[in-house]
Amino acid sequence: MAVHDDGIFDTLPPFLANYGYTAESSSSWKEIPGNGSSAAASERSIGHPKLDIRVQGHEEAEGHTLYSVECSLSGPKVRQLDWSVKRRLRYFREGLHDPVKEHLGVGPYEQHFAGAPFAKKGGLPGTTSRLDTWCIALATCINARGCSPSMVAMVLHFFEVPEPRSAAETAKSAASSVADRFRNAAQSFANQVQQAPQQMQRSAEQAALGFAARNPNVAMSLASHAVKGL
């Protein structure tokens, strides 16, 4: 497997392409031609997937605090993915915050994460809120193409992005759902057909009893004729 000069495998762009990202290499995105204006810069984000990362709460498990993260990835080139993971604060710091800060550099990091300080050590009150605000800033940085492809790949790996669903899998799932509904409808019809004679018999019996109640003399006469005919 070939390796780029920056040490990233050349499979990175194809990996990101599975999720709708158009990477030129591990360090640059494919650019839409523009004149360098802010409008052109905004245009470059059109078609770029939208990543949402939210820290919604926490729970205690085996003496550790696990923070619940809800993730969503959507875009014109990828079917929406929604998933959730749980992460310890230490893993957040060592596996995500520190690499992101080192990769961006002090200046760009302060620019993108101004007003979003990372959570302090020790799991102090307010940690969930700090993590949530920081993750929102991270997603905003990624969505604005402020992070390199290799950094986006690292973030997706950290949050264990699921395999994207192919068009064939989506079609197969839809076809299976239609087939299930058809089978259920067919079974319901078959049950109705099977129960129809019994329902007709009960209806006839009820009608006969109702007639006898309303016309007792006629009913007794019919019964007498029936006995004589035996």
Stockholm file with secondary structure:
# STOCKHOLM 1.0

chainA/1-230         MAVHDDGIFDTLPPFLANYGYTAESSSSWKEIPGNGSSAAASERSIGHPKLDIRVQGHEEAEGHTLYSVECSLSGPKVRQLDWSVKRRLRYFREGLHDPVKEHLGVGPYEQHFAGAPFAKKGGLPGTTSRLDTWCIALATCINARGCSPSMVAMVLHFFEVPEPRSAAETAKSAASSVADRFRNAAQSFANQVQQAPQQMQRSAEQAALGFAARNPNVAMSLASHAVKGL
#=GR chainA/1-230 SS CCBCTTSCBTTHHHHHHTTTCCBSSSSCBCCCCCCSSHHHHHHHTTTCCEEEEEEEEEEEETTEEEEEEEEEEEETTEEEEEEEEEEEHHHHIIIIIHHHHHHHCHHHHHHHTTTCCCCCTTCCTTHHHHHHHHHHHHHHHHHTTCSCHHHHHHHHHHTTCCCCCCHHHHHHHHHHHHHHHHHHHHHHHHHHHHHHHHHHHHHHHHHHHHHHHHCHHHHHHHHHHHHHTC
#=GC SS_cons         CCBCTTSCBTTHHHHHHTTTCCBSSSSCBCCCCCCSSHHHHHHHTTTCCEEEEEEEEEEEETTEEEEEEEEEEEETTEEEEEEEEEEEHHHHIIIIIHHHHHHHCHHHHHHHTTTCCCCCTTCCTTHHHHHHHHHHHHHHHHHTTCSCHHHHHHHHHHTTCCCCCCHHHHHHHHHHHHHHHHHHHHHHHHHHHHHHHHHHHHHHHHHHHHHHHHCHHHHHHHHHHHHHTC
//
